[in-house]
């Protein structure tokens, strides 16, 4: 009887560990580069546009790094779909392209896709947004925004961190 009990306990433990491991394994995500909606673009000079493009790259990288470091997702390497991304970006904004983001996720074999955009209302008021969708169904799993005060590298980085904090606190978004 003890051998049977030990065997049953071992099987139950193996099932529990397998289940826990499956739940702990994060989904993969294709995190697209952040885009900018600039309400004052007509007034920008070349230097302002360059600085904002650099900030978009910094924030995009910070989001990917934070998602990876916190083990919320396995972050896909977008370089593998660079031609598709470039083609899509040449004709539309990826933050509002009616499903083209799902094509990128599928091309990268990711189960989720992250879309980020910053709306610059003025140099004082900006809004940073993050949306996470299921790559198979297109269902929105998470969407939040944070207000940023001040158009600086630091304020943009803080906005990105705040979005990942919100995502991390929403377990339904990362399951």
Secondary structure, DSSP 4 states (H G I P E B T S, - for coil): -HHHHHHHHHHHHHHHHHHHHHHHSPPEEEEPPPEEEETTGGG--HHHHHHHHHHHHHHHHHHHHHHHHTTSSEE--GGGGHHHHHHHHTTS-GGGSTTHHHHHHHHTT-SEEEEEEEEESSSSEEEEEEEEEETTT--EEEEEEEEEESSSHHHHHHHHHHHHHHHHT-HHHH-
